[in-house]
Amino acid sequence: MKGCFIVTSYDESLQFKSGVTLRNRLMMSPMTTTQSFYNGSITRDEIDYYTQRAAGLGAVITGAANVEDLGKGWHGELSIAHDSMLPGLSALAKDIQSQGAKAIVQIFHAGRMTHRAVLNGEQIVSASAVAALRDDAETPRAMTIDEIHATIDAFGEATRRAIQAGFDGIELHGANTYLIQQFFSPHSNRRTDEYGGKTPQERYRFIDELLQSVFKAVDKYADRPFIVGYRFSPEEFEEPGIRFEDTLWLLSQLRDSRLDYVHVSLNNYDRVARDENHSDKPLIAYIHDALQGKLPLVGVGGVRTRADVQAVLQDAELVAVGQQLLFDPTWAVKLAKNADDTMVTAPFEEAVEVTPLNRPLYEFAAARYHSVINS
């Protein structure tokens, strides 16, 4: 492995540049659960869900929490947009930490990846008035300059709330086609003002100012070391869209920033790029090389076994585990105890029918895995 981060085992600790230390290299990947109340406040079921899965992990990254009401992406989504959410968020952070894991809340704005029905009739917004390429997509309204500034400020305010709630860090959700990615993408960003342009350099301004807002909040409010991470998607399928060369340029900026880590979003950790100029090895290997050892990389995608963990750590400093933890809450404990033979191995579409899940979580998971919901 290249750079200054050398891993021999998942159970080694890791200290970020902020000063926070994870007890091991395992993280819970952020996943949608649709368990929050209609107004975005957290439920007891949601707190229990994260707490049950925190044991044995270095950190838990929550599912996305919106930073503004207009940034809500779906019903049952967590919110960090108002100070009234602080008591519930504090309870979540405390219960995750009670298991020895660091608590990281992922913050985001859905942008055009939502619907009027979710926003109580308000028109959805994005960098430009261009609909996403999906069957039920609505055409967004292009954000005004003042709205862009307000949203950037909202990410800073969300960071403040995360600090005050007792979280150990935040992760900026710059992946999966949500607003941060929309400003960087030539498909969703057709602006001709200072927040748009034909080059990645021009479309990076929103991200740059977002990072400044977040770190300004950290400097002002954090009385302890505080993690700031960034999640990104390496490629888009849209035309025009983000190409892997664009992502490599983005990483050249992020690797020299104050970020503690970057987190690639992949469905399979061994996925190969669509770009034929970068298809000789998995995407994660190119990404790791691009970071030049300056920033830890979180690898993810289909991690279910000890062998998967070891494979990811060949080209990353940290391993995020998502779906396996959904259906196997004590998976990390089993890994530590060498109880691999007790890990859930069933296909997820079968596991969803036998895993104890509350109703909202079951219905979401069943729909995802094309299962029939029990009546």
Secondary structure, DSSP 8 states (H G I E B T S, - for coil): --SS---S-TTS-EE-TTS-EESSSEEE-------S-TTS---HHHHHHHHHHHTT-SEEE-S-EESSGGG--STT-EE-SSGGGHHHHHHHHHHHHTTT-EEEEEEE--TTSS-TTTTTT---EESSS---SSTT----EE--HHHHHHHHHHHHHHHHHHHHHT-SEEEEEE-TT-HHHHHH-TTT----STT--SSHHHHTHHHHHHHHHHHHHHHHH-SS--EEEEEE-S---SSS---HHHHHHHHHHHTTSS-SEEEE--SSTT---SSGGG-SS-HHHHHHHHHTTSS-EEEESS--SHHHHHHHTTS-SEEEE-HHHHH-TTHHHHHHTT-GGGS--S-HHHHHHHS---HHHHHHHHHHTT-----
